[in-house]
Amino acid sequence: MTGADLIDVARDAIFTLLIVASPVMAVALFVGLIIALFQALTQIQEMTLTFVPKIIAIFLSLLVFMPFMGATLGSFMERIAARIVGG
């Protein structure tokens, strides 16, 4: 494996990581923004108010996006296996 091949694999791995993690991170960002806006409007500064809805939203988004995440990681593994077999 040459240096260029290693850079291609690393680039593909980072791109796959971003694709897999972005839906869950976007949901967490959106829920956090809504909660922060709610706290600013109502002057409620409860610490558990920030964590519990985010945890629930992230769990639900993981359930929804898990097939997409699995398919993306599976295709990445197929590309890596094809590289290994191809030499």
DSSP file (Angstrom, degrees, kcal/mol; ACC not computed):
  #  RESIDUE AA STRUCTURE BP1 BP2  ACC     N-H-->O    O-->H-N    N-H-->O    O-->H-N    TCO  KAPPA ALPHA  PHI   PSI    X-CA   Y-CA   Z-CA
    1    1 A M              0   0    0      0, 0.0     2,-0.1     0, 0.0    86,-0.0   0.000 360.0 360.0 360.0 126.2    0.0    0.0    0.0
    2    2 A T     >  -     0   0    0      1,-0.1     4,-1.9     4,-0.0     5,-0.1  -0.294 360.0-101.7 -86.4 174.5    1.4    3.3   -1.1
    3    3 A G  H  > S+     0   0    0      1,-0.2     4,-2.1     2,-0.2     5,-0.1   0.862 122.1  54.4 -65.0 -36.1    1.1    6.6    0.6
    4    4 A A  H  > S+     0   0    0      2,-0.2     4,-2.2     1,-0.2    -1,-0.2   0.885 107.4  50.6 -66.0 -38.2   -1.6    7.8   -1.8
    5    5 A D  H  > S+     0   0    0      2,-0.2     4,-2.4     1,-0.2    -1,-0.2   0.902 109.5  51.0 -64.6 -40.1   -3.6    4.7   -1.1
    6    6 A L  H  X S+     0   0    0     -4,-1.9     4,-2.4     1,-0.2    -2,-0.2   0.902 110.0  49.0 -64.4 -41.0   -3.4    5.3    2.6
    7    7 A I  H  X S+     0   0    0     -4,-2.1     4,-2.6     2,-0.2    -1,-0.2   0.889 110.3  51.8 -66.0 -38.5   -4.6    8.9    2.1
    8    8 A D  H  X S+     0   0    0     -4,-2.2     4,-2.4     2,-0.2    -2,-0.2   0.913 111.3  46.6 -63.3 -42.7   -7.5    7.7    0.0
    9    9 A V  H  X S+     0   0    0     -4,-2.4     4,-2.4     2,-0.2    -2,-0.2   0.914 113.9  48.0 -65.5 -42.8   -8.6    5.2    2.7
   10   10 A A  H  X S+     0   0    0     -4,-2.4     4,-2.4     2,-0.2    -2,-0.2   0.909 112.2  49.2 -64.8 -41.7   -8.2    7.9    5.4
   11   11 A R  H  X S+     0   0    0     -4,-2.6     4,-2.5     1,-0.2    -2,-0.2   0.921 112.2  48.2 -63.2 -43.9  -10.2   10.4    3.3
   12   12 A D  H  X S+     0   0    0     -4,-2.4     4,-2.3     1,-0.2    -2,-0.2   0.886 111.5  50.7 -63.6 -39.0  -12.9    7.9    2.7
   13   13 A A  H  X S+     0   0    0     -4,-2.4     4,-2.3     2,-0.2    -2,-0.2   0.913 112.0  46.1 -66.2 -42.9  -13.1    6.9    6.4
   14   14 A I  H  X S+     0   0    0     -4,-2.4     4,-2.2     2,-0.2    -2,-0.2   0.910 113.0  49.7 -67.1 -41.4  -13.4   10.6    7.5
   15   15 A F  H  X S+     0   0    0     -4,-2.5     4,-2.2     2,-0.2    -2,-0.2   0.904 111.8  48.7 -63.5 -41.3  -16.0   11.3    4.9
   16   16 A T  H  X S+     0   0    0     -4,-2.3     4,-2.6     2,-0.2     5,-0.2   0.902 109.2  53.4 -64.8 -40.9  -18.0    8.2    5.9
   17   17 A L  H  X S+     0   0    0     -4,-2.3     4,-2.5     1,-0.2     5,-0.2   0.916 109.7  47.8 -58.9 -44.3  -17.7    9.2    9.6
   18   18 A L  H  X S+     0   0    0     -4,-2.2     4,-1.8     1,-0.2    -1,-0.2   0.901 112.7  48.4 -65.2 -40.6  -19.1   12.7    8.7
   19   19 A I  H  < S+     0   0    0     -4,-2.2    -2,-0.2     1,-0.2    -1,-0.2   0.904 115.2  44.7 -66.2 -40.5  -22.0   11.1    6.8
   20   20 A V  H  < S+     0   0    0     -4,-2.6     4,-0.4     1,-0.2    -2,-0.2   0.893 119.6  39.5 -72.0 -39.9  -22.9    8.7    9.5
   21   21 A A  H  X S+     0   0    0     -4,-2.5     4,-2.2    -5,-0.2     5,-0.2   0.716  96.8  78.9 -85.4 -20.5  -22.7   11.1   12.4
   22   22 A S  H  X S+     0   0    0     -4,-1.8     4,-2.5    -5,-0.2     5,-0.2   0.857  88.1  53.0 -64.9 -38.8  -24.3   14.2   10.8
   23   23 A P  H  > S+     0   0    0      0, 0.0     4,-1.9     0, 0.0    -1,-0.2   0.936 113.8  43.0 -62.8 -42.1  -28.0   13.2   11.1
   24   24 A V  H  > S+     0   0    0     -4,-0.4     4,-2.3     1,-0.2    -2,-0.2   0.903 115.2  49.6 -68.7 -40.5  -27.7   12.5   14.9
   25   25 A M  H  X S+     0   0    0     -4,-2.2     4,-2.4     1,-0.2    -1,-0.2   0.875 109.0  52.7 -65.7 -36.3  -25.6   15.6   15.5
   26   26 A A  H  X S+     0   0    0     -4,-2.5     4,-2.5    -5,-0.2    -1,-0.2   0.901 109.5  48.7 -65.8 -40.4  -28.1   17.8   13.5
   27   27 A V  H  X S+     0   0    0     -4,-1.9     4,-2.7     2,-0.2     5,-0.2   0.926 112.2  48.7 -64.1 -44.0  -31.0   16.5   15.7
   28   28 A A  H  X S+     0   0    0     -4,-2.3     4,-2.4     1,-0.2    -2,-0.2   0.895 112.3  49.1 -63.1 -39.8  -29.0   17.2   18.8
   29   29 A L  H  X S+     0   0    0     -4,-2.4     4,-2.2     2,-0.2    -2,-0.2   0.925 112.6  47.0 -64.7 -44.7  -28.1   20.7   17.6
   30   30 A F  H  X S+     0   0    0     -4,-2.5     4,-2.3     2,-0.2    -2,-0.2   0.924 114.2  46.2 -64.7 -45.1  -31.7   21.5   16.7
   31   31 A V  H  X S+     0   0    0     -4,-2.7     4,-2.5     1,-0.2     5,-0.2   0.904 112.6  51.1 -65.1 -40.9  -33.1   20.2   20.0
   32   32 A G  H  X S+     0   0    0     -4,-2.4     4,-2.4    -5,-0.2    -1,-0.2   0.880 110.0  50.0 -62.9 -37.9  -30.4   22.1   21.9
   33   33 A L  H  X S+     0   0    0     -4,-2.2     4,-2.3     2,-0.2    -2,-0.2   0.915 111.3  48.1 -66.7 -43.1  -31.3   25.3   20.0
   34   34 A I  H  X S+     0   0    0     -4,-2.3     4,-2.4     2,-0.2    -2,-0.2   0.917 113.3  47.7 -63.5 -42.8  -35.0   24.9   20.8
   35   35 A I  H  X S+     0   0    0     -4,-2.5     4,-2.7     2,-0.2    -2,-0.2   0.905 111.4  50.4 -65.9 -41.0  -34.3   24.2   24.5
   36   36 A A  H  X S+     0   0    0     -4,-2.4     4,-2.2     2,-0.2    -1,-0.2   0.898 111.2  48.8 -64.2 -39.1  -32.0   27.2   24.7
   37   37 A L  H  X S+     0   0    0     -4,-2.3     4,-2.2     2,-0.2    -2,-0.2   0.915 111.6  49.7 -65.5 -42.5  -34.6   29.4   23.1
   38   38 A F  H  X S+     0   0    0     -4,-2.4     4,-2.1     1,-0.2     6,-0.3   0.910 111.9  48.3 -61.4 -43.1  -37.2   28.1   25.5
   39   39 A Q  H  X>S+     0   0    0     -4,-2.7     4,-1.5     1,-0.2     5,-0.5   0.880 111.5  49.7 -66.9 -36.8  -35.0   28.7   28.5
   40   40 A A  H  <5S+     0   0    0     -4,-2.2    -1,-0.2     1,-0.2    -2,-0.2   0.870 113.7  45.7 -69.7 -35.3  -34.2   32.2   27.3
   41   41 A L  H  <5S+     0   0    0     -4,-2.2    -2,-0.2     1,-0.2    -1,-0.2   0.852 122.8  33.3 -76.2 -33.8  -37.8   33.1   26.8
   42   42 A T  H  <5S-     0   0    0     -4,-2.1    -2,-0.2    -5,-0.2    -1,-0.2   0.529  96.8-129.5-101.7  -7.0  -39.1   31.6   30.1
   43   43 A Q  T  <5 +     0   0    0     -4,-1.5     2,-0.6     1,-0.2    -3,-0.2   0.737  56.7 147.3  63.1  23.8  -36.1   32.4   32.3
   44   44 A I      < -     0   0    0     -5,-0.5    -1,-0.2    -6,-0.3    -2,-0.1  -0.824  25.4-177.8 -90.4 122.1  -36.1   28.8   33.5
   45   45 A Q        +     0   0    0     -2,-0.6     2,-0.4    -3,-0.1    -1,-0.1  -0.298  21.2 151.5-116.4  47.3  -32.5   27.7   34.2
   46   46 A E        -     0   0    0      1,-0.1     4,-0.5     2,-0.0     3,-0.4  -0.660  38.2-149.3 -80.8 129.8  -33.0   24.0   35.2
   47   47 A M  S >> S+     0   0    0     -2,-0.4     3,-1.1     1,-0.2     4,-0.9   0.868  94.9  54.5 -69.7 -37.0  -30.0   21.9   34.4
   48   48 A T  H 3> S+     0   0    0      1,-0.2     4,-2.0     2,-0.2    -1,-0.2   0.737  94.3  71.4 -71.3 -19.4  -31.9   18.7   33.7
   49   49 A L  H 34 S+     0   0    0     -3,-0.4    -1,-0.2     1,-0.2    -2,-0.2   0.797  99.5  47.3 -65.3 -27.3  -34.1   20.5   31.2
   50   50 A T  H <> S+     0   0    0     -3,-1.1     4,-0.6    -4,-0.5    -1,-0.2   0.826 117.0  39.8 -82.5 -31.6  -31.1   20.6   28.8
   51   51 A F  H  X S+     0   0    0     -4,-0.9     4,-2.6     2,-0.1     5,-0.2   0.909 106.7  55.6 -88.5 -43.9  -30.1   17.0   29.1
   52   52 A V  H  X S+     0   0    0     -4,-2.0     4,-2.2     1,-0.2     5,-0.2   0.928 110.0  43.8 -63.6 -49.2  -33.2   14.9   29.2
   53   53 A P  H  > S+     0   0    0      0, 0.0     4,-2.6     0, 0.0    -1,-0.2   0.888 114.6  51.4 -64.0 -35.4  -34.9   16.1   26.0
   54   54 A K  H  X S+     0   0    0     -4,-0.6     4,-2.7     2,-0.2     5,-0.2   0.920 109.7  48.9 -65.0 -42.9  -31.5   15.9   24.1
   55   55 A I  H  X S+     0   0    0     -4,-2.6     4,-2.3     2,-0.2    -1,-0.2   0.919 113.8  46.5 -63.4 -43.1  -31.0   12.3   25.3
   56   56 A I  H  X S+     0   0    0     -4,-2.2     4,-2.4    -5,-0.2    -2,-0.2   0.921 113.7  48.3 -64.8 -43.7  -34.5   11.3   24.3
   57   57 A A  H  X S+     0   0    0     -4,-2.6     4,-2.4     1,-0.2    -2,-0.2   0.897 112.4  48.3 -65.2 -40.0  -34.1   13.0   20.9
   58   58 A I  H  X S+     0   0    0     -4,-2.7     4,-2.2     2,-0.2    -1,-0.2   0.907 111.4  50.4 -67.0 -40.7  -30.7   11.4   20.2
   59   59 A F  H  X S+     0   0    0     -4,-2.3     4,-1.8    -5,-0.2    -2,-0.2   0.929 113.1  45.6 -62.3 -45.0  -32.0    8.0   21.2
   60   60 A L  H  X S+     0   0    0     -4,-2.4     4,-2.1     1,-0.2    -2,-0.2   0.885 112.0  51.3 -66.3 -38.6  -35.0    8.4   18.8
   61   61 A S  H  X S+     0   0    0     -4,-2.4     4,-3.0     1,-0.2    -1,-0.2   0.860 107.4  53.8 -68.1 -33.3  -32.9    9.7   16.0
   62   62 A L  H  X S+     0   0    0     -4,-2.2     4,-1.1     2,-0.2    -1,-0.2   0.903 108.8  49.2 -64.1 -39.9  -30.6    6.7   16.4
   63   63 A L  H  < S+     0   0    0     -4,-1.8    -2,-0.2     2,-0.2    -1,-0.2   0.899 116.1  42.9 -64.3 -39.8  -33.5    4.4   16.1
   64   64 A V  H  < S+     0   0    0     -4,-2.1     4,-0.3     1,-0.2    -2,-0.2   0.916 121.2  37.9 -73.0 -43.6  -34.7    6.2   12.9
   65   65 A F  H  X S+     0   0    0     -4,-3.0     4,-2.6     1,-0.2     5,-0.2   0.443  87.1  97.7 -91.6   0.1  -31.3    6.6   11.3
   66   66 A M  H  X S+     0   0    0     -4,-1.1     4,-2.8     1,-0.2     5,-0.2   0.883  82.0  51.3 -60.5 -40.9  -29.8    3.3   12.2
   67   67 A P  H  > S+     0   0    0      0, 0.0     4,-2.3     0, 0.0    -1,-0.2   0.923 113.0  46.3 -61.7 -40.7  -30.7    1.5    8.9
   68   68 A F  H  > S+     0   0    0     -4,-0.3     4,-2.3     2,-0.2    -2,-0.2   0.916 113.7  48.4 -64.3 -43.0  -29.0    4.4    7.0
   69   69 A M  H  X S+     0   0    0     -4,-2.6     4,-2.4     1,-0.2     5,-0.2   0.907 112.3  48.7 -65.6 -41.4  -26.0    4.3    9.2
   70   70 A G  H  X S+     0   0    0     -4,-2.8     4,-2.4    -5,-0.2    -1,-0.2   0.903 111.5  49.1 -65.0 -41.3  -25.6    0.6    8.9
   71   71 A A  H  X S+     0   0    0     -4,-2.3     4,-2.2    -5,-0.2    -2,-0.2   0.898 112.0  49.0 -65.4 -39.6  -25.9    0.7    5.1
   72   72 A T  H  X S+     0   0    0     -4,-2.3     4,-1.8     2,-0.2    -2,-0.2   0.924 114.0  44.7 -66.1 -44.4  -23.3    3.4    4.9
   73   73 A L  H  X S+     0   0    0     -4,-2.4     4,-2.2     2,-0.2    -2,-0.2   0.861 112.0  53.9 -68.2 -34.6  -20.9    1.6    7.2
   74   74 A G  H  X S+     0   0    0     -4,-2.4     4,-2.1     2,-0.2    -2,-0.2   0.901 108.7  48.0 -65.3 -41.2  -21.5   -1.6    5.3
   75   75 A S  H  X S+     0   0    0     -4,-2.2     4,-2.0     2,-0.2    -1,-0.2   0.861 110.2  53.0 -68.2 -33.6  -20.7    0.0    2.0
   76   76 A F  H  X S+     0   0    0     -4,-1.8     4,-2.3     2,-0.2    -2,-0.2   0.923 108.9  49.3 -64.7 -42.4  -17.5    1.4    3.5
   77   77 A M  H  X S+     0   0    0     -4,-2.2     4,-2.8     1,-0.2    -2,-0.2   0.883 108.8  53.1 -63.8 -37.6  -16.5   -2.0    4.7
   78   78 A E  H  X S+     0   0    0     -4,-2.1     4,-2.3     2,-0.2    -1,-0.2   0.900 109.1  49.2 -63.9 -39.6  -17.1   -3.4    1.2
   79   79 A R  H  X S+     0   0    0     -4,-2.0     4,-1.8     2,-0.2    -2,-0.2   0.908 112.6  47.4 -64.9 -40.9  -14.9   -0.8   -0.3
   80   80 A I  H  X S+     0   0    0     -4,-2.3     4,-2.2     2,-0.2    -2,-0.2   0.918 112.4  49.3 -66.1 -43.0  -12.1   -1.5    2.2
   81   81 A A  H  X S+     0   0    0     -4,-2.8     4,-2.6     1,-0.2     5,-0.2   0.884 109.3  52.4 -63.8 -38.2  -12.5   -5.3    1.6
   82   82 A A  H  X S+     0   0    0     -4,-2.3     4,-2.5     1,-0.2    -1,-0.2   0.875 109.2  50.4 -65.1 -36.5  -12.3   -4.7   -2.2
   83   83 A R  H  X S+     0   0    0     -4,-1.8     4,-1.5     2,-0.2    -2,-0.2   0.902 111.0  48.6 -65.5 -41.2   -9.1   -2.7   -1.7
   84   84 A I  H  < S+     0   0    0     -4,-2.2    -2,-0.2     2,-0.2    -1,-0.2   0.933 115.7  42.8 -65.3 -45.4   -7.6   -5.5    0.4
   85   85 A V  H  < S+     0   0    0     -4,-2.6    -2,-0.2     1,-0.2    -1,-0.2   0.898 113.8  52.0 -67.5 -39.9   -8.5   -8.2   -2.1
   86   86 A G  H  <        0   0    0     -4,-2.5    -1,-0.2    -5,-0.2    -2,-0.2   0.748 360.0 360.0 -70.7 -23.3   -7.4   -6.1   -5.0
   87   87 A G     <        0   0    0     -4,-1.5    -3,-0.2    -5,-0.2    -4,-0.1   0.452 360.0 360.0  91.5 360.0   -4.1   -5.4   -3.5
